[in-house]
Amino acid sequence: RLDGVVTTIDAVNAMSTLDQFEEAVKQVAMADRIVVTKTDLIEDKAEENALIYRLKQLNPGAEIIYADEQRAGVASLFECGLYNPETKTADVRRWLQADAYDEGHQQPVHICTDDCSHDHHHHSHKHDAHHQAICSFSLVYDDGPIPFSAFEMFVDLLRSAHGEKILRMKAIVQLAEDPERPLVLHGVQRIFHPPARLAQWPDGKRETRLVLIVKDLSEDYVRELFDAFTDKPRIDQADRSALMDNPLAIPGYSPKG
C-alpha cells in the first residue's frame, strides 16, 4: 500500500513551472513532503520566500525540506506514512497533519493555462475561463460514531462522481459498529487503498476527521454532502436517509460529476 509521496521542486524554475504545468501543481498538492533543490542558486531571498509561501498555499500539510539539509539525505525522508518506523505504531496526527488545515479555510490556488497572462513581479494571475483551482481543507465530526454504511456511501459518491478531482484524501473514522477501533482510509483520485483498522485510538480526542486536497471541486459541496451523511441539519437539504435512497437528492450531484 502507499506509504507516502515525496516531491522535489527546482527552486530556480519552480515559479514558471507551476504557472505552466498543471502536473507540477498536482505533484506539489499531493505530496507528504516537498524537497526544495537548487536554493543555493537563488540570490534574491525574496524569491525563495515567495516560492515557499506558494508551496504552503498549495499544500499546507506537507513538510518542506531543503535538499542541502542533513535529513534530506537519510532514509527517514521516505518515512512519511501512517506508521512511525521508530515506535512501530500508528502516528495519526503526523500523518494527517490536520492542524495545518484548521487555520480557517484555505484559499483556492489557481493554475493558469498558456493563454493566461501573468504578473510575475507579484506572482499574481489575471484569471480567465480556463482556470483550475486546487483547494485543501479538513472535515471534522465529533458528535459520536458514524454508521459504516453512511460513511461508505459518502466516499463512494465522491469517488464515482468526482474521483479525478480528489487529488488526495486521508481519514480517520469512528464507526458505530466498532467505535473503539478507528478506521483509517487513504485515497488518491479514484484509487482508494484497503482501509486499515487500528487496535486502539491514538492519544487525543476521538473524532472522525478527513483531510482532502481537491481540484475544481467546491469545498461547500463536499461539506454539504458530508453533513448530510452525518445527519447535521441544514435548511433545504436532504438528510442521510433520503440520500441513501436517492443520491441525486443533494444539489450539485450528478453521476457524470
C-alpha positions, 0 to 999 in steps of 0.5 A: 500500500502507499506509504507516502509521496515525496516531491522535489521542486527546482527552486530556480524554475519552480515559479514558471513551472507551476504557472505552466504545468498543471502536473507540477501543481498536482505533484506539489498538492499531493505530496507528504513532503516537498524537497526544495533543490537548487536554493543555493542558486537563488540570490534574491531571498525574496524569491525563495520566500515567495516560492515557499509561501506558494508551496504552503498555499498549495499544500499546507500539510506537507513538510518542506525540506531543503535538499542541502539539509542533513535529513534530506539525505537519510532514509527517514525522508521516505518515512512519511506514512501512517506508521512511525518506523521508530515506535512501530505504531500508528502516528495519526496526527503526523500523518494527517497533519490536520492542524495545518488545515484548521487555520480557517479555510484555505484559499483556492490556488489557481493554475493558469493555462498558456493563454493566461497572462501573468504578473510575475513581479507579484506572482499574481494571475489575471484569471480567465475561463480556463482556470483550475483551482486546487483547494485543501481543507479538513472535515471534522465530526465529533458528535459520536460514531458514524454508521459504516454504511453512511460513511461508505456511501459518502466516499463512494459518491465522491469517488464515482462522481468526482474521483479525478478531482480528489487529488488526495484524501486521508481519514480517520473514522469512528464507526458505530459498529466498532467505535473503539477501533478507528478506521483509517482510509487513504485515497488518491483520485479514484484509487482508494487503498484497503482501509486499515483498522487500528487496535486502539485510538491514538492519544487525543480526542476521538473524532472522525476527521478527513483531510482532502486536497481537491481540484475544481471541486467546491469545498461547500459541496463536499461539506454539504454532502458530508453533513448530510451523511452525518445527519447535521441539519441544514435548511433545504437539504436532504438528510442521510436517509433520503440520500441513501435512497436517492443520491441525486437528492443533494444539489450539485450531484450528478453521476457524470460529476 
